[in-house]
Amino acid sequence: MNFLESVKMAGKTLLSNKLRSALTMLGIVIGNASVIAMIGIGEGGQKYVSGQLESLGPNVLFVIPGNRETQRISRDVPKTLVLEDAEAIATQVPTIAAVTAELNSRQVVTSRNKNTNVNIVGTTPSFLVVRDFEIDKGRFFTNVDMKRSNQVVVLGAKLAERFFGNSNAVGQQLRIKDASFQVIGVLTAKGSNLGVDYDDAVLMPIITTANRIVGRTSPYGLELTYITASAKNSDSVDAAQFQITNLLRLRHKLTGEDDFTINTQKDALQTVGQITGALTIMLAAIAGISLFVGGIGIMNIMLVSVTERTQEIGLRKAIGATEQDILLQFMIEAVIVSAIGGLVGTAVGVSGIFLVAALTPLEAGISPLAIAMAVGVSGGIGLFFGVVPARRAAKLDPIVALRSA
Protein backbone atom coordinates (compact mmCIF):
# COMPACT_ATOMS: atom_id res chain seq x y z
CA MET A 1 0.00 0.00 0.00
CA ASN A 2 1.43 3.36 -0.99
CA PHE A 3 1.22 6.58 1.01
CA LEU A 4 -1.64 8.08 -1.02
CA GLU A 5 -3.82 5.02 -0.49
CA SER A 6 -3.09 5.20 3.25
CA VAL A 7 -4.21 8.82 3.31
CA LYS A 8 -7.43 8.01 1.44
CA MET A 9 -8.21 5.13 3.78
CA ALA A 10 -7.47 7.25 6.85
CA GLY A 11 -9.79 9.98 5.53
CA LYS A 12 -12.62 7.49 4.90
CA THR A 13 -12.21 6.04 8.38
CA LEU A 14 -12.39 9.47 10.02
CA LEU A 15 -15.44 10.47 7.92
CA SER A 16 -17.24 7.29 8.90
CA ASN A 17 -17.10 8.49 12.54
CA LYS A 18 -17.70 12.23 12.09
CA LEU A 19 -18.87 13.03 15.61
CA ARG A 20 -16.02 11.16 17.29
CA SER A 21 -13.47 12.72 14.94
CA ALA A 22 -14.89 16.19 15.61
CA LEU A 23 -14.78 15.71 19.38
CA THR A 24 -11.21 14.43 19.11
CA MET A 25 -10.26 17.58 17.18
CA LEU A 26 -11.95 19.83 19.73
CA GLY A 27 -9.08 19.67 22.22
CA ILE A 28 -6.57 20.64 19.53
CA VAL A 29 -8.88 23.41 18.27
CA ILE A 30 -9.19 24.92 21.74
CA GLY A 31 -5.48 24.58 22.44
CA ASN A 32 -4.41 26.09 19.12
CA ALA A 33 -6.91 28.93 19.35
CA SER A 34 -5.84 29.70 22.93
CA VAL A 35 -2.13 29.81 22.08
CA ILE A 36 -2.59 32.04 19.02
CA ALA A 37 -5.09 34.33 20.79
CA MET A 38 -2.92 34.72 23.90
CA ILE A 39 0.21 35.52 21.88
CA GLY A 40 -1.78 37.90 19.67
CA ILE A 41 -3.35 39.69 22.63
CA GLY A 42 0.06 39.92 24.31
CA GLU A 43 1.60 41.46 21.19
CA GLY A 44 -1.39 43.78 20.84
CA GLY A 45 -0.93 44.95 24.42
CA GLN A 46 2.75 45.55 23.79
CA LYS A 47 1.99 47.57 20.65
CA TYR A 48 -0.63 49.61 22.53
CA VAL A 49 1.69 50.50 25.41
CA SER A 50 4.57 51.19 23.01
CA GLY A 51 2.30 53.49 21.02
CA GLN A 52 1.36 55.32 24.22
CA LEU A 53 5.05 55.83 25.03
CA GLU A 54 5.93 56.87 21.49
CA SER A 55 3.15 59.48 21.53
CA LEU A 56 5.16 61.28 24.21
CA GLY A 57 7.85 61.93 21.64
CA PRO A 58 11.07 60.00 21.05
CA ASN A 59 13.25 62.48 22.96
CA VAL A 60 11.32 62.91 26.22
CA LEU A 61 12.94 62.46 29.64
CA PHE A 62 11.04 62.31 32.93
CA VAL A 63 12.74 63.51 36.12
CA ILE A 64 10.91 62.09 39.14
CA PRO A 65 11.49 62.96 42.84
CA GLY A 66 13.21 60.25 44.89
CA ASN A 67 15.42 57.38 43.77
CA ARG A 68 14.03 53.96 42.91
CA GLU A 69 14.57 52.61 46.42
CA THR A 70 12.64 55.40 48.15
CA GLN A 71 9.88 55.15 45.55
CA ARG A 72 9.62 51.42 46.24
CA ILE A 73 9.45 51.55 50.05
CA SER A 74 7.55 54.82 50.56
CA ARG A 75 4.00 55.72 49.62
CA ASP A 76 4.66 59.44 50.02
CA VAL A 77 6.57 60.91 47.08
CA PRO A 78 9.61 62.78 48.44
CA LYS A 79 9.68 66.51 47.69
CA THR A 80 13.18 66.67 46.24
CA LEU A 81 12.45 68.58 43.01
CA VAL A 82 11.53 72.25 42.87
CA LEU A 83 10.65 74.68 40.09
CA GLU A 84 14.13 76.17 40.19
CA ASP A 85 15.50 72.76 39.18
CA ALA A 86 13.39 72.82 36.02
CA GLU A 87 14.49 76.36 35.25
CA ALA A 88 18.14 75.37 35.74
CA ILE A 89 17.74 72.41 33.36
CA ALA A 90 16.21 74.69 30.73
CA THR A 91 19.04 77.23 30.90
CA GLN A 92 22.10 75.12 31.74
CA VAL A 93 21.69 71.83 29.84
CA PRO A 94 22.71 72.43 26.20
CA THR A 95 21.20 69.20 24.85
CA ILE A 96 17.69 70.11 26.05
CA ALA A 97 15.24 71.81 23.68
CA ALA A 98 12.44 72.53 26.17
CA VAL A 99 11.44 71.78 29.76
CA THR A 100 8.13 71.77 31.57
CA ALA A 101 7.25 71.07 35.20
CA GLU A 102 4.08 69.66 36.74
CA LEU A 103 2.45 69.94 40.16
CA ASN A 104 -0.60 67.69 40.30
CA SER A 105 -3.53 67.48 42.72
CA ARG A 106 -7.03 66.02 42.65
CA GLN A 107 -9.77 68.50 43.51
CA VAL A 108 -13.52 68.95 43.14
CA VAL A 109 -14.28 71.34 40.25
CA THR A 110 -17.67 73.07 40.10
CA SER A 111 -19.42 74.87 37.27
CA ARG A 112 -23.03 76.01 37.70
CA ASN A 113 -24.87 72.95 39.04
CA LYS A 114 -22.23 70.42 37.94
CA ASN A 115 -19.24 69.22 39.90
CA THR A 116 -16.67 66.47 39.50
CA ASN A 117 -13.39 65.32 41.00
CA VAL A 118 -10.61 65.76 38.44
CA ASN A 119 -6.86 66.01 38.15
CA ILE A 120 -5.52 69.57 38.52
CA VAL A 121 -2.29 69.97 36.55
CA GLY A 122 -0.18 72.96 37.43
CA THR A 123 2.36 73.40 34.64
CA THR A 124 4.33 75.90 32.59
CA PRO A 125 3.69 77.47 29.13
CA SER A 126 6.18 75.05 27.51
CA PHE A 127 3.83 72.14 28.31
CA LEU A 128 2.37 72.18 24.79
CA VAL A 129 5.79 71.85 23.16
CA VAL A 130 7.25 69.18 25.44
CA ARG A 131 4.13 67.00 25.66
CA ASP A 132 3.06 67.56 22.05
CA PHE A 133 -0.42 68.97 22.73
CA GLU A 134 -2.40 71.47 20.68
CA ILE A 135 -5.02 74.08 21.56
CA ASP A 136 -8.43 73.51 20.01
CA LYS A 137 -10.11 76.70 21.25
CA GLY A 138 -8.86 79.85 22.91
CA ARG A 139 -5.25 80.05 24.06
CA PHE A 140 -2.79 78.52 26.50
CA PHE A 141 -1.55 80.49 29.50
CA THR A 142 1.63 82.53 29.13
CA ASN A 143 4.65 83.44 31.25
CA VAL A 144 2.79 86.60 32.26
CA ASP A 145 -0.13 84.49 33.56
CA MET A 146 2.31 82.35 35.51
CA LYS A 147 4.30 85.24 37.04
CA ARG A 148 1.13 87.07 38.07
CA SER A 149 -0.45 83.86 39.37
CA ASN A 150 -3.52 84.58 37.23
CA GLN A 151 -6.55 82.43 37.97
CA VAL A 152 -6.94 81.06 34.46
CA VAL A 153 -7.34 77.46 33.34
CA VAL A 154 -7.23 75.34 30.19
CA LEU A 155 -9.59 72.36 30.03
CA GLY A 156 -9.17 68.94 28.48
CA ALA A 157 -11.60 68.25 25.63
CA LYS A 158 -13.59 65.61 27.55
CA LEU A 159 -13.98 67.79 30.65
CA ALA A 160 -15.02 70.82 28.59
CA GLU A 161 -17.75 68.77 26.92
CA ARG A 162 -18.92 67.37 30.25
CA PHE A 163 -19.29 70.83 31.80
CA PHE A 164 -20.42 72.93 28.84
CA GLY A 165 -21.67 70.50 26.17
CA ASN A 166 -21.57 71.95 22.68
CA SER A 167 -21.33 75.54 23.90
CA ASN A 168 -18.00 77.37 23.90
CA ALA A 169 -16.15 76.79 27.15
CA VAL A 170 -13.80 79.76 26.63
CA GLY A 171 -14.79 82.63 28.92
CA GLN A 172 -16.76 80.41 31.31
CA GLN A 173 -16.05 80.28 35.05
CA LEU A 174 -15.06 77.34 37.27
CA ARG A 175 -14.73 77.11 41.04
CA ILE A 176 -11.93 75.14 42.68
CA LYS A 177 -11.47 75.26 46.47
CA ASP A 178 -13.70 78.35 46.78
CA ALA A 179 -11.68 80.26 44.18
CA SER A 180 -13.02 81.32 40.78
CA PHE A 181 -11.07 80.53 37.61
CA GLN A 182 -11.66 81.69 34.05
CA VAL A 183 -11.45 79.19 31.17
CA ILE A 184 -9.14 80.59 28.50
CA GLY A 185 -8.67 77.53 26.31
CA VAL A 186 -9.52 73.91 25.49
CA LEU A 187 -6.98 71.27 24.50
CA THR A 188 -7.37 69.13 21.40
CA ALA A 189 -8.45 65.60 22.38
CA LYS A 190 -5.53 63.20 22.60
CA GLY A 191 -6.69 60.34 24.80
CA SER A 192 -5.29 58.78 27.94
CA ASN A 193 -1.52 58.49 28.14
CA LEU A 194 0.10 56.05 30.59
CA GLY A 195 -2.80 56.34 33.00
CA VAL A 196 -2.96 60.17 32.88
CA ASP A 197 -5.95 61.47 30.95
CA TYR A 198 -5.28 65.11 30.10
CA ASP A 199 -8.58 65.15 28.18
CA ASP A 200 -10.26 64.98 31.59
CA ALA A 201 -8.00 67.43 33.45
CA VAL A 202 -7.75 71.11 34.37
CA LEU A 203 -4.46 72.80 33.50
CA MET A 204 -3.41 76.04 35.17
CA PRO A 205 -0.18 78.03 35.75
CA ILE A 206 2.00 76.16 38.22
CA ILE A 207 2.43 79.26 40.42
CA THR A 208 -1.35 79.53 40.67
CA THR A 209 -1.59 75.86 41.63
CA ALA A 210 0.92 76.34 44.43
CA ASN A 211 -0.65 79.56 45.73
CA ARG A 212 -4.36 78.76 45.36
CA ILE A 213 -4.72 74.96 45.33
CA VAL A 214 -1.89 72.96 46.90
CA GLY A 215 0.08 75.41 48.99
CA ARG A 216 3.85 75.44 49.40
CA THR A 217 5.15 72.63 51.59
CA SER A 218 8.85 72.54 50.70
CA PRO A 219 11.30 74.96 52.37
CA TYR A 220 13.53 74.85 49.29
CA GLY A 221 11.08 76.22 46.72
CA LEU A 222 7.96 75.29 44.79
CA GLU A 223 7.89 71.49 44.93
CA LEU A 224 7.07 69.50 41.78
CA THR A 225 5.39 66.21 40.96
CA TYR A 226 7.90 65.71 38.15
CA ILE A 227 9.86 67.48 35.42
CA THR A 228 9.55 66.62 31.73
CA ALA A 229 12.35 67.58 29.35
CA SER A 230 12.66 67.20 25.60
CA ALA A 231 16.09 66.53 24.11
CA LYS A 232 17.07 68.29 20.88
CA ASN A 233 17.18 64.97 19.00
CA SER A 234 17.21 61.23 19.66
CA ASP A 235 21.02 61.14 19.62
CA SER A 236 21.11 63.66 22.48
CA VAL A 237 18.94 61.69 24.92
CA ASP A 238 21.79 59.86 26.66
CA ALA A 239 23.89 63.02 26.86
CA ALA A 240 20.91 64.97 28.23
CA GLN A 241 20.31 62.32 30.89
CA PHE A 242 23.97 62.49 31.95
CA GLN A 243 24.01 66.31 32.04
CA ILE A 244 20.74 66.58 33.98
CA THR A 245 22.03 64.06 36.51
CA ASN A 246 25.23 66.03 37.08
CA LEU A 247 23.38 69.34 37.29
CA LEU A 248 20.84 68.13 39.85
CA ARG A 249 23.50 66.41 41.97
CA LEU A 250 25.38 69.73 42.13
CA ARG A 251 22.23 71.70 42.92
CA HIS A 252 21.15 69.24 45.61
CA LYS A 253 24.72 68.94 46.96
CA LEU A 254 24.65 65.16 46.82
CA THR A 255 27.62 62.99 47.68
CA GLY A 256 25.81 59.67 47.94
CA GLU A 257 22.84 58.27 46.04
CA ASP A 258 20.65 60.44 43.82
CA ASP A 259 17.44 61.83 45.32
CA PHE A 260 15.75 61.77 41.90
CA THR A 261 15.21 59.32 39.04
CA ILE A 262 15.49 60.03 35.31
CA ASN A 263 13.47 57.82 32.97
CA THR A 264 13.70 57.99 29.20
CA GLN A 265 11.30 56.65 26.60
CA LYS A 266 13.93 54.07 25.66
CA ASP A 267 14.04 52.81 29.26
CA ALA A 268 10.26 52.67 29.44
CA LEU A 269 9.97 50.81 26.12
CA GLN A 270 12.58 48.29 27.25
CA THR A 271 10.80 47.70 30.55
CA VAL A 272 7.42 47.37 28.85
CA GLY A 273 8.89 44.95 26.32
CA GLN A 274 10.31 42.75 29.07
CA ILE A 275 7.09 42.74 31.09
CA THR A 276 4.71 42.13 28.19
CA GLY A 277 7.08 39.55 26.68
CA ALA A 278 7.17 37.60 29.94
CA LEU A 279 3.38 37.82 30.29
CA THR A 280 2.88 36.66 26.70
CA ILE A 281 5.15 33.66 27.23
CA MET A 282 3.35 32.80 30.46
CA LEU A 283 -0.09 33.06 28.83
CA ALA A 284 1.04 31.01 25.83
CA ALA A 285 2.48 28.35 28.14
CA ILE A 286 -0.79 28.14 30.07
CA ALA A 287 -2.74 27.92 26.81
CA GLY A 288 -0.27 25.30 25.57
CA ILE A 289 -1.52 22.95 28.30
CA SER A 290 -4.73 22.72 26.27
CA LEU A 291 -2.69 21.37 23.35
CA PHE A 292 -1.20 18.72 25.62
CA VAL A 293 -4.67 17.75 26.86
CA GLY A 294 -5.86 17.62 23.24
CA GLY A 295 -2.99 15.26 22.41
CA ILE A 296 -4.01 12.94 25.25
CA GLY A 297 -7.53 12.99 23.81
CA ILE A 298 -6.18 11.93 20.43
CA MET A 299 -4.27 9.03 21.99
CA ASN A 300 -7.30 7.94 23.98
CA ILE A 301 -9.63 7.93 20.97
CA MET A 302 -7.05 6.21 18.78
CA LEU A 303 -6.62 3.46 21.40
CA VAL A 304 -10.38 2.97 21.41
CA SER A 305 -10.30 2.88 17.61
CA VAL A 306 -7.64 0.14 17.67
CA THR A 307 -9.83 -1.93 19.95
CA GLU A 308 -12.91 -1.41 17.76
CA ARG A 309 -11.05 -2.20 14.53
CA THR A 310 -9.28 -5.34 15.72
CA GLN A 311 -11.04 -7.47 13.09
CA GLU A 312 -10.17 -5.02 10.31
CA ILE A 313 -6.51 -4.97 11.37
CA GLY A 314 -6.38 -8.76 11.55
CA LEU A 315 -8.01 -9.14 8.13
CA ARG A 316 -5.65 -6.64 6.50
CA LYS A 317 -2.60 -8.31 7.97
CA ALA A 318 -3.92 -11.74 6.92
CA ILE A 319 -4.08 -10.66 3.25
CA GLY A 320 -0.60 -9.20 3.24
CA ALA A 321 -0.53 -5.79 4.99
CA THR A 322 2.72 -5.23 6.81
CA GLU A 323 3.27 -3.70 10.24
CA GLN A 324 4.53 -0.57 8.50
CA ASP A 325 1.25 -0.29 6.53
CA ILE A 326 -0.88 -0.51 9.69
CA LEU A 327 1.47 1.83 11.58
CA LEU A 328 1.39 4.37 8.74
CA GLN A 329 -2.41 4.39 8.49
CA PHE A 330 -2.99 5.01 12.19
CA MET A 331 -0.25 7.64 12.29
CA ILE A 332 -1.82 9.42 9.31
CA GLU A 333 -5.22 9.40 11.02
CA ALA A 334 -3.74 10.99 14.15
CA VAL A 335 -1.87 13.62 12.12
CA ILE A 336 -4.97 14.46 10.02
CA VAL A 337 -7.06 14.95 13.17
CA SER A 338 -4.45 17.21 14.79
CA ALA A 339 -3.64 19.15 11.58
CA ILE A 340 -7.28 19.92 10.79
CA GLY A 341 -7.84 20.81 14.43
CA GLY A 342 -4.80 23.08 14.22
CA LEU A 343 -6.11 24.87 11.12
CA VAL A 344 -9.60 25.32 12.62
CA GLY A 345 -8.03 26.49 15.89
CA THR A 346 -5.90 28.97 13.97
CA ALA A 347 -8.99 30.44 12.32
CA VAL A 348 -10.77 30.68 15.68
CA GLY A 349 -7.72 32.22 17.36
CA VAL A 350 -7.20 34.85 14.63
CA SER A 351 -10.92 35.70 14.73
CA GLY A 352 -10.65 36.12 18.51
CA ILE A 353 -7.72 38.52 18.10
CA PHE A 354 -9.69 40.68 15.65
CA LEU A 355 -12.71 40.60 17.98
CA VAL A 356 -10.59 41.78 20.93
CA ALA A 357 -9.07 44.51 18.73
CA ALA A 358 -12.55 45.67 17.70
CA LEU A 359 -13.88 45.82 21.27
CA THR A 360 -10.79 47.18 23.08
CA PRO A 361 -8.02 49.72 22.43
CA LEU A 362 -5.56 46.86 21.80
CA GLU A 363 -4.23 46.43 18.27
CA ALA A 364 -4.58 43.15 16.39
CA GLY A 365 -1.21 41.48 16.87
CA ILE A 366 -1.05 38.47 14.56
CA SER A 367 2.28 36.69 14.52
CA PRO A 368 2.88 34.44 11.47
CA LEU A 369 5.61 32.71 13.47
CA ALA A 370 3.16 31.97 16.32
CA ILE A 371 0.62 30.57 13.83
CA ALA A 372 3.25 28.39 12.13
CA MET A 373 4.52 27.16 15.49
CA ALA A 374 1.02 26.43 16.80
CA VAL A 375 0.01 24.48 13.69
CA GLY A 376 3.36 22.68 13.65
CA VAL A 377 3.13 21.82 17.33
CA SER A 378 -0.43 20.56 16.95
CA GLY A 379 0.67 18.33 14.06
CA GLY A 380 3.63 17.14 16.10
CA ILE A 381 1.36 16.40 19.06
CA GLY A 382 -0.85 14.26 16.82
CA LEU A 383 2.22 12.42 15.59
CA PHE A 384 3.64 11.99 19.10
CA PHE A 385 0.44 10.84 20.78
CA GLY A 386 -0.52 8.68 17.80
CA VAL A 387 2.61 6.56 18.10
CA VAL A 388 1.40 4.34 20.97
CA PRO A 389 -1.98 3.42 19.40
CA ALA A 390 -0.37 2.96 15.98
CA ARG A 391 2.34 0.65 17.34
CA ARG A 392 -0.25 -1.30 19.28
CA ALA A 393 -2.29 -1.80 16.10
CA ALA A 394 0.77 -2.74 14.06
CA LYS A 395 1.88 -5.36 16.60
CA LEU A 396 -1.45 -7.22 16.64
CA ASP A 397 -1.14 -10.86 15.61
CA PRO A 398 -3.56 -11.42 12.70
CA ILE A 399 -4.78 -14.80 13.95
CA VAL A 400 -5.38 -13.51 17.47
CA ALA A 401 -7.06 -10.38 16.04
CA LEU A 402 -9.46 -12.39 13.86
CA ARG A 403 -10.23 -14.81 16.66
CA SER A 404 -10.97 -12.06 19.19
CA ALA A 405 -13.19 -10.08 16.81
Disulfide bonds with the S-S distance in Angstrom:
none
